[in-house]
């Protein structure tokens, strides 16, 4: 069975955000993005995680090792500017030499999918298993499509040839582990490959197929708009809609809403629907906030309306 998950926690080059935090630490309803991804595997029984982090991801490591679940084990793989993802994965394959699950900090799906995914594929850990969906949320225009034949994934392409778009969720079975162990050094043409391009090379060069698992939806977070979308999904699909600050009696709250502790909300404000107010946020008298995230030290001025936006310490993010 799978007992180890590799998390790609290095800031994704396509992930553009105006929020001044490491990308993996961006807020997702009271928790960092990376913690949300980890949590779905933790609930499925995983207690061993291998974090691939960059030299600027110290905050990620500190949070997970000091503030997250105390009963988990973390192994760290440092990806420097001269390293390649293929090198890192080869290092992991050589060090642990067993099948593992893989996920990226900025690709999310319904949290209940993960437990079913691991349970449905624990009986045969030889093949590579990839995850995709025909329902893809977010602003990304770049996708990898699955080419299926007889219920097997034979290759993937950026051309629109399928209704299924692939994600970075995978079970790296023994055949793929053996491939990674034999490919410690990428060629110049391969340097900088994302995970799915490594998979494409594996499928094309070995003739091996991969199993395909379908999830209800996939969201690749590459912009602040995508971050808003994910926070809204969490409000709609989880039990994170809580009000943890004391509000004036004249404040109108339209669910679903999450308000962290130590949030200031003025008289006669209207909060919701689909709003997350992070600890340290402030909403002025008579303001209206809907479909929005207000971050720590973010201020919504009195008698203004915020709709479909993120408010940070330096103001409204465009």
N, C-alpha and C positions, 0 to 999 in steps of 0.2 A: 504494500500500500504506500501511498505518497505521505511522507512525514516531514518534507522539507519544501519550502517555497522560496524562490529567488525573486526579490523585489528590485526592479530597476528604479532607483531613487535619485539618479543623477538628473538634473534639470534638462528636460527635453529641448533640443534646439529649435523645434517648431512652436514651443510654448511661449507665447508672448503675453506678458502681464505688466500692468502699471503699478501693481501692488509691490511694495518694497519688502519682499520676503523671499527666501528660497522657494522655488516653485513647488517643491513637495510639501512645503509648510503653509501653503495657501489655505484659507479657512473653508471648511465644509461642515457647516452646522455645528460649530463648537469644537471641531477636531481638525487637525491638518489632513490634507488630501491623502498623504501616505498612510496615515493611521486608519483612514476609512477603508483603504484597500486591504491593509493588514487585518483589520477587524473582521472582514468577511471570511478570511481564511482561519482566523482564530476561532470564530464561531463554528467552523467546520472541524475543529479539533487539532489544527496545526499549532505546534509549539516551537518549531525551529525555523528561523528565517535567516536568509543570506541577503544582506543589503549591498547592492552595488551603488556606491556613493562617489561623488566627486570631491575635489579638494575644498570646495566652498559649501559643502553640505554638513558642516559641523553642527548646525542647529538641528538638523534631522536626526543625527546620531544621538545628540544630547537628549532630545525629547523622547525618543523611543527607548533608550537605555535607562533613563532616569524617571520618566513620567508615565510610561505605558505599562502594559501588563507585567507583573513581577515574575510570572512563572514561564516566561519564554526565553529562548536562547537566541542571541544574535551573533552571526559571523559577518564580518565586514570585508568587502572587497573594494579596494580603492581604485577608481578609474581616473588616471591622470590625463592630462591633455595629450600625451604621447601614446596613450593606450587606446585600444579599439574594443568595442563591445564583444567582438569575436574572441579577442584575447582574454577578456574577463570571463566569458562563458566557458572557454576552454580551461581556464584556471579552475573554475568551479567544478567542471566535469572531472578533472584530474584529481582535485582535492577530495571530493565526496564520492565520485564513481558510483552514482546511483541515480535513478530517475527522480526528477523534481518538478514541481509546478513552477510556473513563471508568470509574473504580472508586472505592469508598469504603474508607477504612482499616478499617472495622469490619464489612465483609461479605466473606466468604471462601468459596471453593469448592475443589475438588480442583485442585492446582497444575498438573496436566497438561492441564486443560481449556483454560487460557488460550491456550497455543500453538496448539491445534487451532481454537479460536474465531477467533483472528486470521487463521490460514491459510485457514479456510473462507470468510471474508467479505472477503478482500482484493481480489477481482476486481470487485466492484461497490460503490463507496463512496457511492452516492447515497442509499439509504434509511437510516433509523435501525434499529439492530439491538438488541434487548433480550434479556436472559438470564433464564431462570427454571427452576424445578424443581418436581416434585411431592414431592420429599423435602426438607423444610426442618427443619433442626435448630435447637435453641435455645428460649429462653423467651418470645420476642416473641409478643404476641397480636395485633399490628397488621400486616396484610399487604395487599399490592396484588396482585390476581388478573388474569391475562391473559385477555382476551376474544378468541378466535381465530375467524377465518372464512377458509376456503379457504387454510389454512396461513399466513395473515397476521394480525398482531395489530392489531385495529381500535380497541381502547380498553382501558382498565384501570379497575378498580373495587375498592373495599374490601369489596364484597359477595361472598360465596362463590358464584361462578358458574362456577368452573373449578378443575381440579386443579393448575393451574400457578400458582405464586407467584413474583412477579418480584423481582429483585435490583437493585442499583445498578450492575451491570456493563452496559456498553453500548458500541456503536460509534456515535458521533455522525456520521452521514453528511452529505453536502452539503445535503440538504433541511433537516435540523434545524439545521445551521450557519447557513443563510440565515435561518431563523426566529429563532435566537438573536441574530443581528446586528441584526434589526429590532425587538427587544424589550429595549432597554437599561434601561427603567424599569418596574418592576412597579407595578400598582395597589395601593391599600391592602389590598384583599381578597387579593391574591396574596403580600403580603410575608411572608417566612418559609417559603415553600414548600420542601419537600424535592424532590429530583431527580425522583422518579416523578410528583409532582403537576405539575411543569413539563411532563413528557412527556405526561401526560393532557390538559393544556390544549392542547398542540401537536397531538395527534391529533384532539381534538374540534373545534378551531378551523380546522384546515387540511383536514380530510378525508383526510389522508395516512394510510397504514398503516405498519406497522413489521414488519420480519422478527423471527422468534422463534428463539432458540437455546436448546436444553435442556442443562442440566448435571446431573450425577448427584445433587448435593446442594448446598444453600446454607445457610450459617450466618450469621445477623445477630447480632453480639455486642453485647448490650445489658445484660448483667449479668455478675457474677463467675462465676456458674454457666456461662454461655456461654463465658467464657474458659477454664474448666476443660475444657469439651467440646472446644474447639479444640485445646488442648494435647494432649488424648488422641488426637484425630484425627492430629495431627502425629506422635505417637509410633507410631501404627499404620500410617501411610501414607507416611512419609518415612524418610530415613536419619539422623535426628537423635538416635537413642537411643544415647548414648555415656556412658561413665563416665570423667570427666576429673579426678577426685580420688582420692587413695590412701585405701582403706578398710581398717579392721581385718579380720583374717582371719575373725572371728566374725560379721561382718555378712552377712545373707542378702539377696540381690538377686533379685527376681522380675521378669523382663522383661515389657514394655518400660519402660525407665527412662532418664532423662537426668540426669546429675549434673555440674554445671559445675565448673571448677577452683575451688580454695579453699573447698570445702564441708567442714564438719566433721560426721562421723558417728560416734557412740559404739559401743562394743562391743555385740555381740548385737542390734543394731537390725535390723529387717526393712523393706526398702525395695521397694515395688512390689506389684502391677503399676501401670502408668499413673501414674508419679510424675515430676515435674520439680523438682529442687533447684537453685535459682539460686545464682550466685556469692555467697558470704557467708552462706549459710544454715547452720543448725546443727540436728542431730538428736541427741537425748540417748541415753544408755545404755538399751538394752532397749526403745526406742520402736518403734512400728509405724506406717508411713506408706504409704497406698495411695490411688490415685485422687485425688491431691492435687498442689498446687503450693506449695512453700515458697520465699518470696521472700527477697531479700537482707536480712540482719539478722533474718529470721524464725527463731524458736526453737521446736522441738518438745521439750518437757520429757522427761526420762527416764521410761521405763515408762508412757508414754501412747500412745494410738492416735488417729491422724488418718485419717479416711476421707471422701473426697468434699468437700474443703474447700481453701481458700487460707489459708496462714499468712503474715502480714505482720509487720513489725517491732513492731507494737503488739499482736500476738496473732492468734488465730483469727478470721477474717472470717465473720460470719454471713450 
